[in-house]
Amino acid sequence: MRIIILSVSILLAALASPALAQQQPPYWASIDEPEARMRTGPSTEYPTMWIYKRERLPIKILARYKAWRKVEDHDGAQGWMHARLLSASRTALIIGEQPQALRSKPKADARVTWRVQPGVVGKISQCENGWCLFDVRGRLGYVAFDDIWGDEPLK
């Protein structure tokens, strides 16, 4: 009986833990709410530094403190967000001054399938060898790591 209770307890604890809470910093996440506040410290008692009004914006998680995550945005601003505002969904932001090419294959000489403006956010997957598959509402293509913020080899 004791083994069954212990097994059920372990299973329930594993199911209750979101994927975001399992990772050790640094790692990537994205904003999961229409409005998310970045604060100067890990509590609602701390003042708000920024209010983000853009779901799916990529965020780098630098540290954890209870239900709070120390985050960094694409401009280098650092502060604290509550974990419930974040998702483990992988997204990236197109950076640079010019539209970036999305390619049919993860190669610099592959056919251009789409062009995306700086500031566009999309889902990313299959990131390897300097390329990620970038999805903007069903429009897919490979983009170079150098053209996005939201995935990079983290140390």
C-alpha positions in Angstrom: 0.0 0.0 0.0 2.8 2.3 0.9 4.5 1.8 -2.5 1.2 2.6 -4.3 0.7 5.9 -2.4 4.4 6.9 -3.0 4.0 6.0 -6.8 0.8 8.0 -7.1 2.4 11.0 -5.2 5.4 11.0 -7.6 3.1 10.8 -10.6 0.9 13.6 -9.4 3.9 15.8 -8.7 5.3 15.2 -12.2 2.0 16.0 -13.8 1.5 19.2 -11.8 4.9 20.6 -12.8 4.8 22.6 -16.1 7.6 22.1 -18.6 8.8 25.7 -18.0 9.5 24.9 -14.3 11.6 21.8 -15.2 14.4 23.6 -17.1 17.4 25.2 -15.5 18.4 28.7 -16.7 19.4 30.0 -19.1 16.7 28.8 -21.4 14.1 30.3 -23.8 10.4 31.0 -23.2 7.8 33.3 -24.7 5.2 35.6 -23.3 1.8 33.8 -23.0 -0.5 36.7 -22.1 -1.9 39.8 -24.0 -0.3 41.9 -21.2 2.8 41.0 -19.1 4.6 43.1 -16.6 8.3 43.1 -16.1 9.1 44.1 -12.6 12.3 45.3 -10.8 12.1 42.3 -8.4 10.4 38.9 -7.9 7.1 40.1 -6.4 4.1 42.2 -7.2 5.4 44.6 -4.5 8.2 45.7 -6.9 7.5 48.4 -9.4 6.7 47.7 -13.0 9.6 48.4 -15.5 7.9 47.5 -18.7 4.4 46.3 -19.8 4.6 44.0 -22.8 1.5 43.8 -25.0 2.7 41.3 -27.4 1.9 37.6 -27.0 4.5 35.0 -28.1 7.4 37.5 -27.8 10.6 35.5 -27.0 12.1 35.9 -23.6 15.4 34.5 -22.3 15.1 33.1 -18.7 18.2 34.0 -16.7 17.2 32.9 -13.2 14.4 31.5 -11.1 13.1 32.5 -7.7 10.0 30.6 -6.5 7.2 31.4 -9.1 9.2 34.2 -10.6 11.6 34.3 -13.5 14.4 36.8 -14.1 14.1 37.5 -17.9 15.9 39.4 -20.6 14.1 40.8 -23.7 15.6 41.3 -27.2 16.7 44.9 -26.3 18.7 43.6 -23.3 16.2 44.9 -20.6 16.3 42.6 -17.6 13.7 42.2 -14.9 11.3 39.7 -13.3 8.1 38.1 -14.6 5.7 35.7 -12.9 6.0 32.2 -14.4 2.2 32.1 -15.2 2.8 34.9 -17.8 5.3 32.7 -19.8 5.1 29.6 -22.0 7.6 27.0 -23.0 6.6 27.6 -26.6 9.6 28.4 -28.8 9.3 31.6 -30.7 11.8 34.0 -32.3 11.9 37.7 -33.4 13.3 38.7 -36.8 16.1 41.2 -36.2 18.1 43.6 -38.4 17.2 46.5 -40.6 16.0 44.7 -43.7 13.4 42.0 -44.5 14.9 38.6 -44.0 14.5 35.6 -46.4 12.8 32.5 -45.3 14.2 29.6 -47.4 12.9 26.3 -48.6 15.9 24.4 -47.0 18.4 25.3 -44.3 20.9 26.5 -46.8 22.0 30.1 -47.8 21.5 29.3 -51.5 18.1 27.6 -51.1 15.0 29.1 -52.8 13.4 32.0 -51.0 9.8 31.1 -50.0 8.9 34.3 -48.1 10.4 37.5 -46.8 9.6 38.8 -43.3 10.0 42.2 -41.9 12.1 43.0 -38.8 10.0 42.7 -35.7 7.9 39.7 -36.9 7.5 37.0 -34.4 7.0 33.3 -35.4 7.2 29.8 -33.9 10.5 28.1 -34.4 11.5 24.4 -34.6 14.2 22.2 -36.0 17.0 24.5 -35.0 20.4 23.1 -35.9 23.4 23.9 -38.0 22.8 27.7 -37.8 19.1 27.5 -39.1 15.6 27.3 -37.6 12.3 26.5 -39.3 10.3 29.7 -38.8 6.4 29.6 -38.9 4.4 32.8 -39.2 0.7 31.7 -39.2 1.4 28.7 -41.5 4.0 30.4 -43.7 7.1 28.4 -43.3 10.7 28.8 -44.2 14.2 28.4 -42.7 15.9 31.4 -41.3 19.5 31.8 -40.2 20.3 32.1 -36.4 22.0 35.5 -37.2 18.6 36.9 -38.4 16.6 36.0 -35.3 16.5 36.6 -31.5 15.0 33.8 -29.6 17.3 30.9 -30.1 21.0 30.7 -29.8 23.5 28.3 -28.3 23.1 29.1 -24.6 26.0 28.4 -22.3 
